[in-house]
Amino acid sequence: MNLLFSNDQPGQYPSSWYVNSAGDIPVYPTLTQDLTCDVCVVGGGYTGLSTALHLAQQGVNVILVEAHRMGWGASGRNGGQLGTGFNKDQQWLTAKLGEHRAKALWDISEAAKALIKQLINDWTIDCHLTPGVTSAQWRQRDLKNEIRYAEYLATEYRYEQLKPLDALGMAELTGSEVYCGGVLDEGAYHLHPLKLAIGLARAAAASGTQLFENTWVTDIRQSSDNSVRQATHVVTDHGVIQADSVVLACNGYQGKLASKVSKHSRDRVMPINNFIVATEPLDDITDNILPSDVAVADSRFVVNYYRRSHDNRLLFGGGENYGYRFPADIASVVRKPMTEAFPQLADCRIDYAWGGTLAITMNRMPCFYRHSRQLICVSGYSGHGVALAVMSGKIISEALLGRHERFDLLQSIPAHPFPGGSHLRSPLLALAMTWYALRDKLG
Ligand SMILES: Cc1cc2nc3c(=O)[nH]c(=O)nc-3n(C[C@H](O)[C@H](O)[C@H](O)COP(=O)(O)OP(=O)(O)OC[C@H]3O[C@@H](n4cnc5c(N)ncnc54)[C@H](O)[C@@H]3O)c2cc1C
């Protein structure tokens, strides 16, 4: 089984609200011949597209190959939340890595948001960028901790965009009465994720990248001769690309390829599936859900996240599984947490339901790894990839052009393999995640 093909038709986007609302999506050719380039990027999501764009802008000869369509993976299916920071907070990072490295990582995460705004501006990417993401807390204890953390960021990092909310404030902001409070981040954003990916593809192509769709990479081989200029061969069904360097940007879908070429990444990055629905337009049902158009993510282990679409639907994400197959009825899986937060939507129609695969690591920090001059592999954003995957592309391009500082910083974060070895890793992960999800339900 291969997550690249187990839930979707080859070369076709899922039937999501994003695809339906993206307008005309450009089609790129399929590779049908052998080619040569400086850098071959595998994967047409944010990581791959941003890498290609930033390299091409510096005059590097880049080819990007995508098994399906540009933005077909998590980048075209996600919740669209462009959050602040990493999955792990600055206090955790400071304790693990020291103040200096923690601050350098914070600077990277802030630069990530600025980079996306700049790309949207420079390339006129119409992806409905909207400010405001609020956390939603179910328990007083968690709310207190979060407010303390907001104070810490204001003092230590001069980040003053976090506004605490009590239960009433949350109810007014979200239209849901189930939370005891939350913290609104006025420096975070939400956007249409597939339109962002399509815009990045257009920018990469306009900058000189050759983009190929429906081009599945089945193997990557290092040439074994001892010539000074070693080449790497990226093998597809209808052509081989010979490149000086290869970037593996396949994230949750890297399975088989990582097993062949990057044991480091295979052992440290695991796929999980997550699900989203789009309701019918809410105009006739209720006008009190998210009146100020912010996005929300709650504090559950299996996070529920939601926002309004520009055509006034509720896009609600919730539910996870850990195998190769999505549930047969995604709408019913997601309807449950959605109506827990919004009982007023019990009878509302669900027009679209889709799933996607993201990647997590043990420490929930991205996994940056340079195997050699020839092969770089970056993945495992652990739910923070909208900002970080785009930023990673820039950092990968810097490393390939000889500026290693930010890449080395991210690579230096200690990253342990998932336990269980190649046979038990997946079942053990599923067991652990199910246990934590159960704790949510027990309260
Ligand atoms: C349902 C869902 C909700 C999410 N919500 C959020 C959110 O709100 N905020 C947030 O920050 N993050 C979120 N994420 C995570 C975020 O979407 C990802 O971290 C990010 O998109 C990763 O980008 P990527 O380019 O690395 O991977 P992807 O976008 O998955 O792209 C990888 C690409 O590689 C291609 N590929 C893989 N193998 C091969 C091969 N052998 N040959 C050729 N091509 C190959 C795939 O087809 C795919 O298109 C969510 C993810 C999901 C699934």
The ligand as a MOL file (V3000), in Angstrom:
LIG
                    3D

  0  0  0     0  0            999 V3000
M  V30 BEGIN CTAB
M  V30 COUNTS 53 58 0 0 0
M  V30 BEGIN ATOM
M  V30 1 C -6.2530 17.9050 6.6930 0
M  V30 2 C -5.0050 18.6860 7.0110 0
M  V30 3 C -5.1130 19.8870 7.7140 0
M  V30 4 C -3.9530 20.6320 7.9960 0
M  V30 5 N -4.1110 21.8720 8.5630 0
M  V30 6 C -3.0160 22.6620 8.7220 0
M  V30 7 C -3.1750 23.9980 9.1680 0
M  V30 8 O -4.2890 24.5040 9.3240 0
M  V30 9 N -2.0450 24.7240 9.3800 0
M  V30 10 C -0.7930 24.2120 9.1520 0
M  V30 11 O 0.1960 24.9360 9.3590 0
M  V30 12 N -0.6290 22.9610 8.6670 0
M  V30 13 C -1.7090 22.1750 8.4240 0
M  V30 14 N -1.5490 20.9360 7.8810 0
M  V30 15 C -0.2020 20.4870 7.5100 0
M  V30 16 C 0.3100 21.1470 6.2180 0
M  V30 17 O -0.6810 21.0700 5.2270 0
M  V30 18 C 1.5830 20.4250 5.7570 0
M  V30 19 O 2.5520 20.4720 6.7890 0
M  V30 20 C 2.2170 21.0700 4.5250 0
M  V30 21 O 1.2670 21.2470 3.5050 0
M  V30 22 C 3.3590 20.1800 4.0270 0
M  V30 23 O 3.7780 20.6260 2.7460 0
M  V30 24 P 4.7400 19.7070 1.8990 0
M  V30 25 O 5.0020 20.3880 0.6280 0
M  V30 26 O 5.9350 19.3430 2.7050 0
M  V30 27 O 3.9220 18.3440 1.6800 0
M  V30 28 P 2.6800 18.0490 0.7090 0
M  V30 29 O 1.8680 19.2500 0.4650 0
M  V30 30 O 1.9930 16.8400 1.2270 0
M  V30 31 O 3.3660 17.7360 -0.6880 0
M  V30 32 C 4.1150 16.5680 -0.9140 0
M  V30 33 C 3.9490 16.2320 -2.3860 0
M  V30 34 O 4.9080 15.2370 -2.7360 0
M  V30 35 C 4.3470 14.4520 -3.7440 0
M  V30 36 N 5.0700 13.1770 -3.7850 0
M  V30 37 C 5.2310 12.3000 -2.7670 0
M  V30 38 N 5.9420 11.2280 -3.1820 0
M  V30 39 C 6.2660 11.4560 -4.4800 0
M  V30 40 C 6.9750 10.7100 -5.4650 0
M  V30 41 N 7.5130 9.5070 -5.1800 0
M  V30 42 N 7.0980 11.2220 -6.7200 0
M  V30 43 C 6.5760 12.4710 -7.0240 0
M  V30 44 N 5.8700 13.1950 -6.1240 0
M  V30 45 C 5.7150 12.7040 -4.8690 0
M  V30 46 C 2.8950 14.2790 -3.3060 0
M  V30 47 O 2.0660 13.9250 -4.3870 0
M  V30 48 C 2.5680 15.6390 -2.7070 0
M  V30 49 O 1.8900 16.4880 -3.6200 0
M  V30 50 C -2.6700 20.1510 7.6020 0
M  V30 51 C -2.5790 18.9480 6.9080 0
M  V30 52 C -3.7230 18.2270 6.6070 0
M  V30 53 C -3.6080 16.9390 5.8370 0
M  V30 END ATOM
M  V30 BEGIN BOND
M  V30 1 1 1 2
M  V30 2 1 2 3
M  V30 3 2 2 52
M  V30 4 2 3 4
M  V30 5 1 4 5
M  V30 6 1 4 50
M  V30 7 2 5 6
M  V30 8 1 6 7
M  V30 9 1 6 13
M  V30 10 2 7 8
M  V30 11 1 7 9
M  V30 12 1 9 10
M  V30 13 2 10 11
M  V30 14 1 10 12
M  V30 15 2 12 13
M  V30 16 1 13 14
M  V30 17 1 14 15
M  V30 18 1 14 50
M  V30 19 1 15 16
M  V30 20 1 16 17
M  V30 21 1 16 18
M  V30 22 1 18 19
M  V30 23 1 18 20
M  V30 24 1 20 21
M  V30 25 1 20 22
M  V30 26 1 22 23
M  V30 27 1 23 24
M  V30 28 2 24 25
M  V30 29 1 24 26
M  V30 30 1 24 27
M  V30 31 1 27 28
M  V30 32 2 28 29
M  V30 33 1 28 30
M  V30 34 1 28 31
M  V30 35 1 31 32
M  V30 36 1 32 33
M  V30 37 1 33 34
M  V30 38 1 33 48
M  V30 39 1 34 35
M  V30 40 1 35 36
M  V30 41 1 35 46
M  V30 42 1 36 37
M  V30 43 1 36 45
M  V30 44 2 37 38
M  V30 45 1 38 39
M  V30 46 1 39 40
M  V30 47 2 39 45
M  V30 48 1 40 41
M  V30 49 2 40 42
M  V30 50 1 42 43
M  V30 51 2 43 44
M  V30 52 1 44 45
M  V30 53 1 46 47
M  V30 54 1 46 48
M  V30 55 1 48 49
M  V30 56 2 50 51
M  V30 57 1 51 52
M  V30 58 1 52 53
M  V30 END BOND
M  V30 END CTAB
M  END
